[in-house]
Amino acid sequence: MQATVETLNVFPVKGMSATRLDHVVLSPGEGVPGDRLFGFARPGSGFNPAAPEPLPKEKFVVLAKEAELAGLRTEFLDGTLQITGAAGTTVFDMNDPAGRQAAAQYLHAVLELREDTPPEFVSAAPHRFTDVSVVSPQMMNAVSLLNLETLRAFEAATGENISPDRFRANIVFSGVPAWSEMQDTGMEIALGDVVVRTILRTQRCAATEVNPETAERDLKVPYLLRRTYGHMDMGVYAEVIAGGTLRTGDQVAIRL
């Protein structure tokens, strides 16, 4: 079986929908361009755009706390945020303070957020709002990878049908033996002309409990991982060490 890149994803706004890509240009030491550069910070988060510091994901509107986010389909391009929910599609100009405030108020109402005041739309590029940004600057610029063969082994072990979209990875690939990408940190993975080096296994949280189609918290993925394997890891973070243009369909090879 040929090992290939299946899906490429960028998540412009933390906690919101992926944008599917057919190709992406990756540079050494950098994450996926445009990935998680924006977020909706909760009131009192302490985030300062003039002096950005990493904050835990609990400070933001995220799937781990708001499963209903999965029921919103979002697109973010050139400062325009489009959100489609049960009531239809609403477009917000995020370059305009009034548009940012309107988007925050929309989420506050639709998600029935527990805070009395709406969240705040924040950004401070090149700062990224990744879950592991609190670990180090290197981790802030890591890319996330998911091996479909590992996920399929997990499905077989649990008898569950588990969408790869639950794991919100930048790069999803197939055809590589299950768990081989997680054998050891520091291994290199060739993805077409791009080479990455693994730096951390991805420990999964309550966000993966949310069904990306129904927006219901219907499967205790972290619990099932721990019960089955004794850990809650699925996927890896890696740093780009050789850049280039990565395309869906490119070949993948793990260099042990």
Backbone as a ProteinNet text record, in pm:
[ID]
protein_1_A
[PRIMARY]
MQATVETLNVFPVKGMSATRLDHVVLSPGEGVPGDRLFGFARPGSGFNPAAPEPLPKEKFVVLAKEAELAGLRTEFLDGTLQITGAAGTTVFDMNDPAGRQAAAQYLHAVLELREDTPPEFVSAAPHRFTDVSVVSPQMMNAVSLLNLETLRAFEAATGENISPDRFRANIVFSGVPAWSEMQDTGMEIALGDVVVRTILRTQRCAATEVNPETAERDLKVPYLLRRTYGHMDMGVYAEVIAGGTLRTGDQVAIRL
[TERTIARY]
84.4	0	88	60.3	138.6	98	197	171.2	159.6	48.2	23.1	-41.6	-26.1	-95.5	-241.1	-333.1	-475.4	-543.5	-513	-583.3	-487.1	-503.7	-429.7	-530.8	-509	-603.4	-533.3	-599.3	-557.7	-678.7	-654.9	-760.5	-734.7	-788.6	-757.3	-795.2	-915	-964	-968.3	-901.9	-896.1	-1036.1	-1056.1	-1182.9	-1285.4	-1259	-1356.8	-1316.8	-1394	-1381.7	-1245.7	-1211.5	-1092.3	-1120.8	-1017.4	-1019.1	-935.1	-995.4	-923.6	-834	-713.9	-617.6	-579	-548.5	-492.3	-339.5	-284.4	-140.2	-109	10	52.6	204.1	252.9	397.4	444.2	533.6	585	730.9	766	901.4	962.3	1093.6	1159.8	1129.6	1092.7	1066	934.6	851.8	724.2	608.4	493.1	373.5	305.2	185.1	106.9	67.6	95.9	61.3	-86.1	-110.2	-246.9	-312.5	-241.9	-303.6	-314.4	-438.7	-468.1	-404.6	-412.9	-363.1	-467.8	-590.8	-699.8	-773.4	-839.3	-916.8	-1016.8	-1113.9	-1209.3	-1173.9	-1111.2	-1067	-1182.4	-1190.2	-1294.6	-1269.1	-1373	-1354.2	-1253.3	-1163	-1063.1	-952.8	-933.6	-830.3	-690.7	-671.5	-539.4	-453.8	-509.2	-429.1	-403.6	-278.9	-238.5	-177.6	-247.3	-193.5	-60.3	-33.1	92.1	209.5	179.8	284	226.9	205.1	134.1	211.5	141.6	195.4	101.5	154.1	67.1	-26.6	-149.5	-249.4	-307.5	-351.1	-415	-544.2	-581.8	-698.9	-827.5	-830.9	-949.6	-981.2	-884.4	-904.8	-975.1	-1004.4	-1064.6	-1195	-1273.6	-1393.4	-1348.1	-1360.3	-1305.7	-1401	-1379.4	-1464.3	-1459.1	-1346.9	-1335.5	-1443.3	-1489.2	-1593.3	-1725.9	-1722.2	-1844.6	-1859.4	-1925.1	-1945.8	-2024.8	-2110	-2195.6	-2114.9	-1988	-1903	-1897.2	-1901.9	-1893.8	-2014.9	-2122.5	-2241.3	-2236.2	-2128.8	-2111.6	-2007.4	-2038.9	-1942.9	-1887.7	-1756.9	-1697.3	-1595.4	-1585.1	-1482	-1421.5	-1289.2	-1222.2	-1123	-1144.6	-1059.1	-1051.7	-929.2	-905.3	-982.9	-986.9	-1051.1	-1201.4	-1260.6	-1405.2	-1435.5	-1514.1	-1554.1	-1698.5	-1719.1	-1853.1	-1890.5	-2001.9	-2047.3	-2184.1	-2195.6	-2322.5	-2370.3	-2487.9	-2548.9	-2691.4	-2768.3	-2906	-2992.3	-2958.7	-3040.3	-2993	-2892.3	-2842.9	-2700.8	-2659.9	-2522.3	-2515.7	-2416.8	-2391.7	-2246.9	-2223	-2088.5	-2045.5	-1921.1	-1867.8	-1737.1	-1723.6	-1599.2	-1509.6	-1409.2	-1325.6	-1214.8	-1207.7	-1116.2	-1176.9	-1305.6	-1380.5	-1412.8	-1380.9	-1413.7	-1560	-1650	-1791.8	-1820.9	-1751.4	-1768.6	-1716.9	-1602.9	-1547.6	-1641.3	-1696.3	-1788.7	-1916.2	-1965.3	-2086.6	-2064.3	-1947.4	-1916.6	-1909.6	-1848.8	-1838.5	-1976.7	-2062.9	-2198.1	-2277.9	-2254.8	-2320	-2283.8	-2154.5	-2111.8	-2164.8	-2163.4	-2213.1	-2358	-2437.3	-2579.2	-2601.4	-2540.5	-2565.6	-2512.4	-2395.5	-2334.6	-2381.6	-2458.5	-2505.9	-2389.7	-2287.3	-2167.9	-2201.7	-2133.4	-2168	-2129	-2032.9	-1990.7	-2098.8	-2101.3	-2201.2	-2173.8	-2048.1	-2011.4	-1954.2	-1961.9	-1911	-1759.4	-1706.6	-1561	-1503.2	-1372.2	-1304.2	-1226	-1243.9	-1168.8	-1027.4	-926.6	-789.7	-695.4	-585.2	-478.5	-353.5	-239.1	-110.5	-6.2	-34.2	56.3	199.3	297.7	292.9	257.4	209.2	167.8	54.9	63.7	-37.9	-107.2	-237.7	-315.9	-329.5	-216.5	-219.3	-229.7	-285.2	-298.9	-164.2	-60.3	71.2	162.3	105.6	187.7	244.9	176.2	223.2	349.8	384	502.1	629.5	632.9	753.2	722.9	806.2	789.8	801	886	898.7	765.1	697.3	569.9	461.2	468.3	370.4	371.3	487.9	502.6	511.7	470	467.8	347.9	358.3	244.7	194.5	65.9	8	-22.3	9.7	-6	-90.4	-168.6	-249.9	-231.7	-200.3	-185.8	-318.5	-382.9	-511.5	-502.1	-386.1	-372.9	-377.3	-321.7	-330.3	-474.8	-545.1	-685.6	-768.1	-739.4	-814.8	-787.9	-664.9	-634.3	-712.9	-725.7	-804.3	-951.3	-1002.4	-1140.8	-1162.6	-1069.7	-1083.2	-1080.3	-998.1	-984.2	-1106.5	-1176.2	-1289.9	-1425.1	-1426.8	-1552.5	-1630	-1562	-1626.4	-1586.1	-1675.4	-1645.8	-1605.2	-1477.7	-1422.9	-1370.5	-1431.3	-1390.6	-1254.3	-1166.3	-1038.1	-1055.8	-1170.6	-1194	-1202.4	-1227.3	-1229.1	-1093.4	-985.8	-851.4	-787.8	-853.5	-817	-668.5	-618.4	-477.4	-454.7	-335.1	-297.3	-274.2	-209.3	-172.2	-222.3	-305	-355.5	-299.8	-238.2	-180.3	-220.8	-200.5	-236.9	-126.1	-136.4	-43.2	83.3	99.4	214.2	167.6	245.7	201	151.2	43	-16.8	85	80.2	162.4	308.8	351.9	493.7	536	444	476.3	496	455.1	460.9	563.2	643.5	739.7	841.6	887.5	991.3	988.6	1013.3	1025.8	1161.2	1169.3	1293.3	1306	1208.7	1215.6	1174.1	1223.5	1191.5	1084.3	993.9	889.4	900.1	920.2	925.4	784.2	740.7	608.3	629.2	633.4	672.3	812.1	827.7	957.6	983.9	883.3	894	941.7	1024.1	1066.9	1035.7	972.1	943.5	1008.6	1031.5	1086.9	987.3	947.9	850.3	910.9	829.1	879.1	788.4	664.1	575.5	455.2	418.5	293	176.9	64.4	-49.9	-144.2	-148.4	-241.1	-378	-478.7	-611.8	-696.9	-784.4	-867.9	-1014.8	-1100.3	-1244.6	-1294.7	-1214.7	-1258.4	-1287.1	-1213.1	-1231.3	-1357.3	-1422.7	-1549	-1663.1	-1641.7	-1748.2	-1754.7	-1873.8	-1896.3	-1895.1	-1804.4	-1794.9	-1915.3	-1999	-2117.5	-2241.2	-2256.3	-2378.2	-2359.4	-2234.3	-2201.6	-2245.2	-2255.2	-2290.3	-2166.4	-2159.2	-2050	-2090.9	-2051.7	-2108.6	-2007.8	-1877.8	-1778	-1661.4	-1634.8	-1528.8	-1393.1	-1342.9	-1219.8	-1100.5	-1073.3	-958.5	-970.2	-1091.5	-1113.2	-1087.6	-1137.9	-1118.2	-970.9	-897.7	-754.3	-683.8	-714.7	-649.5	-687.1	-815.2	-859.7	-795.3	-778.4	-727.6	-576.1	-507.9	-362.9	-284.7	-355.7	-285.4	-233.4	-273.3	-238.1	-350.6	-342.8	-446.9	-391.8	-291.5	-222	-274.8	-291.8	-329.7	-274.4	-173.2	-110	15.1	85.4	210	219.9	297.1	340.9	481.3	509.2	640.7	683.3	815	868.1	916.9	897.3	943.2	1093.7	1169.5	1314.9	1362.6	1280.6	1309.4	1178.5	1175.8	1052.3	1026.3	912.1	872.8	721.8	673.1	529.3	477.8	385.6	325	186.4	156.8	29.4	-40.5	-172.8	-245.3	-203.8	-186.6	-140.1	9.4	85.6	230.6	262.1	375.7	415.4	471.1	456.5	500.2	595.5	700.6	793.6	846.2	843.6	898.8	1041.9	1131.7	1272.9	1306.7	1305.7	1330.8	1477.1
-119.1	0	124.2	214.8	337.4	434.3	493.5	590.9	729	795.8	924.9	1023.6	1150.9	1257.4	1257.7	1246.8	1241.7	1377.3	1451.8	1576.9	1680.4	1804.6	1917.5	2017.5	2061.6	2151.2	2271.7	2385.2	2502	2547.5	2589.5	2635.7	2783	2874.3	3016.1	3068	3028.2	3076.4	2959.3	2973.9	2867.4	2819.7	2687.8	2628.6	2619.2	2684.1	2686.7	2592.4	2595	2497	2500.2	2383.9	2373.6	2427.5	2481	2508.9	2401.6	2326.7	2221.4	2284.9	2230.6	2278.7	2166.1	2199.8	2098	2102.3	2214	2223.6	2330.6	2325.2	2424.5	2437.5	2558.8	2584.2	2591.6	2501.9	2495.8	2540.2	2611.4	2663.6	2609.6	2590.1	2537.7	2622.3	2553.6	2620.6	2693.5	2683.5	2755	2655.9	2700.1	2619.3	2638	2583.8	2600.7	2747.9	2811.7	2954.1	2980.3	3078.4	3116.4	3032.3	2934.2	2841.7	2903	2910.3	2952	3086.3	3180	3315.1	3402.3	3352.3	3428.5	3342.5	3407.3	3334.2	3425	3364.2	3437.7	3411.8	3511.4	3499.4	3529.5	3453.2	3475.5	3605.4	3665.1	3786.4	3762.1	3857.9	3844.7	3746.5	3713.4	3615.1	3663.5	3796.5	3852.3	3862	3829.3	3836.7	3981.6	4013.6	4148.5	4143.5	4191.5	4185.5	4256.7	4358.2	4432.6	4354.1	4258.2	4173.9	4034.1	3963.7	3835	3727.8	3658.5	3545.5	3427.1	3305.3	3188.6	3173.6	3135.2	3112.4	2972.6	2910	2778.1	2788.2	2677.4	2679.1	2714.2	2693.7	2726.3	2876.1	2957	3101.2	3142.5	3044.1	3073.2	2995.4	3037.6	2963.8	2847.3	2725.2	2607.2	2488.4	2388.2	2269.2	2192.2	2198.2	2125.6	2167.8	2292.3	2342.6	2365.8	2405.8	2437.7	2341.4	2229.1	2131.6	2191.9	2289.4	2350.4	2419.4	2449.3	2508.6	2420.5	2288.4	2196.4	2208.3	2267.4	2286.1	2411	2489	2609.7	2583.3	2616.7	2604.1	2744.2	2756.4	2888.8	2894.4	3010.6	3040.2	3174.8	3182.2	3307.4	3338.4	3450	3486.7	3637.8	3688.1	3831.9	3917.5	3869.8	3947.9	3935.2	3851.6	3830	3693.5	3692.7	3570	3538.7	3421	3376.5	3259.2	3270.8	3165.5	3117.6	2987.3	2927.1	2835.5	2863.5	2782.9	2747.7	2707.2	2663.7	2775.8	2900.2	3013.6	3071.8	3010.7	3062.1	3112.9	3193.6	3241.9	3390	3422.9	3561.3	3593.5	3711	3751.7	3870.8	3864.4	3969.2	4022.4	4153.7	4218	4230.8	4142.2	4138.9	4244.3	4319.3	4433.9	4556.4	4550	4660.5	4627.3	4716	4688.8	4652.1	4715.5	4684	4541.8	4497.4	4360.8	4259	4287.7	4197.2	4185.5	4298.6	4298.2	4220.8	4238.2	4168.1	4017.1	3974	3831.3	3774	3849.5	3804.3	3792.8	3889.7	3886.2	3770.5	3742.7	3628.7	3498.9	3476.9	3354.2	3347.8	3459.6	3463.9	3417.4	3458.9	3422.7	3280.3	3245.8	3114.9	3000.7	3021.3	2917.2	2922.4	3025.6	3045.1	3037.7	3118.7	3117.9	3161.4	3101.9	3120.8	3258.8	3325.1	3456.4	3561.2	3664.7	3770.8	3856.8	3868.1	3952.2	3865.9	3913.6	3835.4	3819.8	3721.9	3707.5	3819.8	3819.4	3921.5	3854.5	3902.9	3851.3	3907.6	3818.6	3863.3	3804.1	3875.9	3829.7	3909.7	3849.6	3918.2	3844.2	3828.4	3753.4	3808	3716.5	3573.5	3481.8	3537.7	3455.5	3362.7	3235.4	3135.8	3087.4	3066.3	3018.4	2865.8	2796.9	2650.8	2602.6	2483	2428.9	2412.9	2384.6	2357.8	2480	2596.4	2716.8	2745.2	2695.8	2719.1	2640.9	2541.7	2459	2532.2	2588.4	2655.8	2725	2822.6	2881.9	2777.6	2678.3	2571.2	2499.6	2469.7	2400	2489.4	2619.5	2710.7	2701.9	2672.9	2667.1	2524.2	2428.7	2290.3	2265.7	2163	2116.3	1986.7	1962.2	1841.3	1739	1613.6	1505.1	1392.8	1328.6	1214.1	1103.4	983.9	865.6	790.2	779.7	711.5	564.5	503.1	360.6	344.7	440.1	436.4	454	546.9	567.7	443	378.2	257	144	135.6	34.7	63.8	190.3	231.7	197.2	222.3	186.3	36.2	-43.6	-189.1	-236.7	-172.8	-214.7	-178.4	-72.7	-25.3	-58.3	-93	-117.5	8.8	122.5	250.7	304.4	383.6	455.2	597.6	632.4	757.2	843.2	957.2	1046.6	1108.2	1113.4	1182.1	1331.1	1387	1529.6	1563.1	1464.3	1489.6	1539.4	1506.5	1530.5	1658	1724.6	1859.7	1871.6	1774.9	1773.6	1858.4	1914.1	1987.2	1892.4	1779.1	1684.6	1545.9	1487.5	1351.9	1264.7	1152.6	1063.8	920.2	834.6	693.2	607.7	476.4	382	355.8	420.5	398.6	308.4	205.7	114.2	187.2	135.4	196.4	213.1	329.3	365	390.9	368.2	387.3	532.4	626.6	768.4	809.8	722.4	755.6	670.5	595.4	506.8	583.3	695.5	770.2	914.6	1008.6	1147	1166.7	1260	1287.7	1215.1	1130.6	1063.1	1159.8	1135.2	1220.6	1155.7	1239.2	1194.4	1278.2	1211.3	1278	1283.1	1403.9	1427	1498.5	1422.1	1482.5	1540	1668.1	1733.8	1789.8	1786.1	1841.1	1732.3	1771.8	1680.2	1744	1666	1712.9	1619.3	1671.2	1591.4	1592.2	1475.1	1467.9	1519.6	1593.1	1649.5	1619.2	1576.1	1547.9	1468.8	1365.9	1296.6	1385.8	1373.5	1460.1	1393.9	1448.9	1398.7	1460.4	1375.4	1420.2	1464.4	1562.8	1623.1	1606.2	1673	1658.6	1707.7	1785.8	1830.6	1712.9	1603	1487	1407.6	1440.5	1375.1	1424.3	1537	1602.2	1546	1501.2	1453	1573	1574.7	1692.1	1710.5	1609.6	1620.6	1662.2	1606.9	1632.9	1737.8	1773.2	1867.7	1814.9	1683.4	1621.7	1556.4	1561.3	1496.9	1350.6	1265.8	1130.9	1017.4	1049.1	942.4	988.9	917.3	956.2	907.7	977.8	936.8	928.6	1030	1018	897.1	873.1	757.1	626.3	616.8	494.3	470.7	577.2	562.4	510.2	570.1	529.1	385.6	351.5	216.3	112.3	147.8	51.6	42.4	157.7	160.9	210.6	260.6	311.2	452.4	520.8	661.2	728	859.4	933.9	1000.2	938.5	998.7	947.5	1040.3	1006.6	1116.3	1082.7	1181.1	1238.7	1320.8	1381.1	1526.3	1601.8	1734	1721	1800.2	1794.5	1932.9	1951.2	2076.9	2054.3	2152.8	2145.1	2170	2075.3	2093.6	2110.3	2072.7	2098.9	2141.3	2262.2	2317.1	2280.3	2323.3	2297.9	2303.9	2269.6	2266.7	2124.9	2110.7	1980.8	1976.3	1865.5	1850	1721.9	1723.1	1599.3	1499.2	1374.5	1270.6	1250.1	1342.6	1324	1199.6	1140	1018.3	1052.7	956.2	971.7	857.6	889.5	786.1	824.3	729	750.7	701.2	785.7	751.2	718.4	591.4	548	560.6
0	0	0	-91.4	-101.4	8.5	74	179.4	116.9	141.5	77.3	173.5	140.1	210.5	163.6	258.3	225.1	234.6	341.4	367.2	424	381.1	435.9	491.3	614.4	679.9	740.5	733.5	809	889.5	1012.4	1101.9	1133.1	1052.4	1071.8	1209.7	1257.1	1386.6	1483.6	1594.5	1694.2	1731.9	1727.4	1765.6	1655.2	1541	1432.4	1318.3	1211.9	1103.9	1035.3	980.3	896.1	757.6	695.6	552.5	485.9	394.3	323	217.9	205	107.5	13.3	-112.7	-202	-201.2	-151.4	-134.9	-31.5	24.6	121.3	113.1	126.7	126.3	271.8	308.7	444.4	448	555.1	571.4	699.5	701.8	822.2	945.7	1052.6	1178.5	1187	1083.3	1080.4	1072	1122.6	1112.1	978.4	966.1	843.5	831.7	717.5	701.7	732.4	818.5	852.7	958.8	1013	1107.5	1246.3	1296.3	1434.2	1470	1377	1402.3	1471.8	1481.5	1540.3	1641.9	1733.9	1833	1901.7	1966.9	2048.8	2194.8	2256.1	2394.5	2489.1	2596	2695.9	2772.5	2827.1	2907.1	3019.6	3037.1	3141.5	3110.4	2983.1	2945.9	2978.9	2976.5	3001	2877.1	2760.4	2639.1	2600.9	2571.4	2533.3	2394	2291.2	2154.8	2138.6	2222.3	2212.1	2269.6	2356.5	2416.3	2434.1	2323	2330.4	2405.9	2492.4	2564.9	2546.9	2538.3	2524.4	2643.5	2614	2717.4	2701.5	2810.2	2798	2718.2	2655.9	2567.6	2641.3	2774.3	2851.4	2848.1	2807.3	2798.4	2669.3	2583	2453.1	2435.9	2339.1	2300	2213.1	2266	2199.1	2212.8	2129.1	2128.8	2259.9	2329.1	2454.9	2553.3	2542.4	2631.3	2559.9	2434.6	2358.6	2242.1	2266.2	2159.4	2044.1	2074.5	1972.4	1862.5	1889.5	1785.5	1661.3	1681.1	1567.3	1476	1525.4	1443.4	1357.8	1370.5	1290.4	1182.5	1060	951.3	923	932.2	919.7	807.2	747.4	648.6	685.1	677	710.5	599.6	531	418.3	407.3	402.2	383	482.9	606.9	710.9	718.3	634.3	637	697.7	804.1	871	834.4	775.9	739.8	829.8	899.5	989.7	944.1	922.7	883	994.8	1044.8	1149.8	1113.8	1214	1190.2	1133.5	1167.5	1122.4	990.4	928.2	801.7	812.3	715.6	706.2	741	823.6	861	829.6	774.5	734.8	820.3	869.1	955.5	897.4	896	854.4	976.6	987.9	1106.8	1102.3	992.6	987.3	1054.6	1079.7	1138.2	1284.3	1379.2	1519.4	1541.1	1466.6	1479.6	1432.9	1328	1279.2	1379.1	1440.5	1541.7	1661.7	1702.2	1815.1	1781.3	1658.2	1615.9	1612.6	1564.9	1560.7	1702	1792.5	1931.6	1995.3	1967.4	2021.6	1963.1	1834.5	1769	1840.5	1863.3	1930.5	2072.5	2141.6	2279.4	2285.8	2187.6	2186.3	2136.9	2023.2	1962	2048.2	2108.5	2191.6	2335.8	2368.4	2506.2	2604.8	2576.9	2659.6	2801.7	2897.8	3038.6	3092.6	3026.6	3073.5	3046.2	3128	3111.6	2988.8	2950.1	2836.2	2723.8	2599.4	2485.4	2491.1	2416.7	2405.5	2320.5	2307.4	2227.1	2115.5	1993.7	1879.8	1887.1	1893.5	1916.6	1811.7	1789.8	1702.1	1731.5	1702.2	1718.9	1636.8	1508	1420	1432.5	1436.2	1404.1	1520.8	1631.6	1745.7	1701.8	1742.6	1707.6	1834.6	1823.1	1937.2	1933.1	1927.1	1929.5	2073.7	2092.7	2227.6	2296.5	2217.5	2277.3	2272.7	2243.2	2243.2	2381.5	2485.4	2622.2	2652.7	2570.2	2596.1	2558.3	2436.7	2388.9	2256.5	2215.5	2083.1	1971.4	1990.8	1891.3	1873.3	1984.6	1975.7	1916.5	1940.2	1882	1729.6	1672.1	1526.5	1473.8	1555.3	1509.1	1418.4	1335.2	1255.9	1318.8	1306.6	1365.6	1256.8	1287.4	1191.3	1250	1163.6	1202.4	1099.2	1146.7	1061.9	1061.1	945.7	937.1	974.6	954.3	990.8	1142.7	1215.9	1361	1405.4	1341.8	1375.5	1344.1	1232.4	1196.7	1294.6	1345.2	1447.6	1575.2	1609.1	1725.1	1704.6	1584.1	1553.1	1568.5	1516	1523.7	1668	1750.6	1890.1	1973.8	1934.2	2013	1952.1	1823.5	1755.5	1723.9	1728.4	1702.3	1565.8	1506.3	1382.3	1421.1	1400	1453.5	1339	1318.7	1209.8	1238.4	1138.8	1158.6	1185.7	1147.4	1170.4	1318.4	1402.9	1547.2	1596.7	1524.2	1574.3	1519	1425.5	1379.9	1346.3	1270.2	1230.7	1106.4	1096.1	974.6	857.7	885.9	780.8	819.4	733.3	754.3	643.1	682.2	581.2	607.7	508.8	519.6	459.3	481.6	420.3	499.2	614.1	701.5	815.6	854.4	960.1	1084.7	1141.6	1259.6	1371	1434.3	1550.4	1517.8	1394.3	1362.4	1378.9	1354.9	1367.6	1513.5	1606.3	1747.8	1823.9	1751.3	1817.7	1900.9	1847.4	1917.4	1869.6	1959.1	1916.6	1850.2	1760.2	1689.3	1557.2	1522.2	1392.7	1282.2	1163.1	1050	962.7	912.6	821.4	694.3	582.7	452.8	395.9	361.8	305.5	172.4	64.4	-62.3	-49	-84.5	-73.2	66.7	151.2	286.6	382.8	478.6	583.9	718.6	807.5	942.2	1043.2	1163	1273	1388.5	1436	1543.2	1673.2	1749.2	1874.2	1993.6	1969.2	2081.8	2033.1	2108.8	2081.4	2124.8	2054.7	2081	2180.1	2301	2402.3	2378.5	2375.4	2335	2453.6	2424	2527	2490.3	2566.4	2549.7	2414	2341.3	2208.3	2116.3	2132.2	2044.6	2077.9	2188.5	2221.8	2133.3	2066.8	1990.3	1848.5	1810	1674.4	1579	1479.6	1392	1300.7	1288	1202.2	1281.2	1402.3	1479.4	1587.9	1617.8	1725.1	1861.6	1874.5	2002.2	2064	2195	2267.9	2287.2	2190.6	2184.5	2201.5	2216.7	2225.4	2312	2419	2512.1	2459.7	2359.8	2292.9	2388.5	2471.3	2562.5	2655.7	2706.5	2793.5	2718.8	2594.6	2516.6	2485.4	2456.5	2432.3	2557.3	2670.5	2795.2	2832	2814.6	2847.7	2756	2629.4	2530.6	2530.1	2543.3	2525.1	2646.5	2746.4	2864.4	2848.4	2743	2722	2643.5	2628	2556.1	2431.2	2368.2	2255.1	2121.1	2028.3	1891	1801.4	1721	1635.2	1698.3	1620	1667.8	1623.4	1698.8	1656.3	1599.3	1497.2	1432.9	1388.4	1380.2	1327.3	1184.7	1100.6	961.8	960	905.6	897.5	753.4	656.5	514.8	449.7	398.5	345.8	200.5	153.3	15.3	2.7	-114.1	-138.8	-118.6	-25.7	3.9	-58.9	-126.6	-195.3	-150.5	-156.1	-132.8	-240.7	-200.8	-292.1	-290.3	-227.5	-217.2	-134.1	-163.6	-91.7	46	136.2	274.4	309.4	385	429.8	567.1	658.8	793	795	842.7	850.6	994.7	1028.7	1166	1201.9
[MASK]
++++++++++++++++++++++++++++++++++++++++++++++++++++++++++++++++++++++++++++++++++++++++++++++++++++++++++++++++++++++++++++++++++++++++++++++++++++++++++++++++++++++++++++++++++++++++++++++++++++++++++++++++++++++++++++++++++++++++++++++++++++++++++++++++

